[in-house]
Amino acid sequence: MPGSHTPNTVIFPTCPLPQNYFAENRSDILLIVAVLFFIIETAAFGLRVAARRLTSRPYGWDDTFTVLALVTNLAICTWLLA
């Protein structure tokens, strides 16, 4: 049957793709999103540190992973800017 397929079947488009389909460049959008998320993450981390200091609670393992995530995101943003 022409309209039926099994779940494991890959369906390719029958119409040809535009000539510049693979030449599309969205690196500027990727860079903006990456930098925006880095700013949000840095602000959230700063608020978390401030809350820990105001409540005199000790730093825990979750804070360690937050620092690792911040450093990893900084490395990714730096890599995208290069």
C-alpha positions in Angstrom: 0.0 0.0 0.0 1.4 3.4 -0.9 0.2 5.2 2.3 1.1 2.6 4.9 4.4 2.1 6.6 5.8 0.3 9.6 7.2 2.3 12.5 10.8 1.5 11.6 10.5 2.8 8.0 12.1 6.1 7.3 10.1 8.3 5.0 12.0 10.7 2.7 10.4 13.7 1.2 9.3 13.1 -2.3 9.8 16.7 -3.5 13.3 18.0 -4.1 14.8 20.2 -1.3 15.6 23.8 -2.1 19.1 24.4 -3.5 20.3 26.4 -0.4 18.7 24.0 2.2 22.0 22.8 3.6 23.7 26.1 3.3 21.4 27.7 5.9 23.4 29.2 8.7 21.9 29.8 12.1 25.1 30.2 14.1 24.2 33.7 15.2 21.0 32.4 16.8 22.9 29.6 18.5 25.4 32.1 19.9 22.7 34.4 21.2 20.9 31.5 23.0 24.1 30.2 24.5 25.1 33.6 25.9 21.6 34.3 27.1 21.5 31.0 29.0 25.0 31.6 30.4 23.8 35.0 31.8 20.7 33.4 33.3 22.8 30.6 34.8 25.3 33.0 36.3 22.5 35.1 37.8 20.9 32.0 39.3 24.2 30.9 40.8 24.8 34.3 42.3 21.4 34.3 43.9 22.0 30.8 45.2 25.3 31.8 46.8 23.6 34.9 48.3 20.8 32.8 49.7 23.3 30.4 51.2 25.2 33.2 52.9 22.1 35.0 54.2 20.8 31.8 55.7 24.2 30.7 57.0 23.7 27.3 55.5 26.8 25.3 54.5 27.6 24.5 50.9 26.6 21.0 49.8 27.2 18.5 47.0 24.5 20.2 44.9 26.5 23.4 45.0 29.5 21.6 43.8 27.6 20.3 40.8 26.2 23.8 40.2 29.8 25.1 40.0 30.7 22.3 37.6 27.7 23.1 35.4 28.6 26.8 35.4 32.2 26.0 34.4 31.1 23.6 31.7 28.6 26.1 30.2 31.4 28.7 30.2 33.6 26.4 28.3 30.9 25.7 25.7 30.1 29.4 25.3 33.8 30.1 24.9 34.1 27.3 22.3 31.1 28.8 20.4 32.7 32.3 20.4 36.0 31.0 19.0 
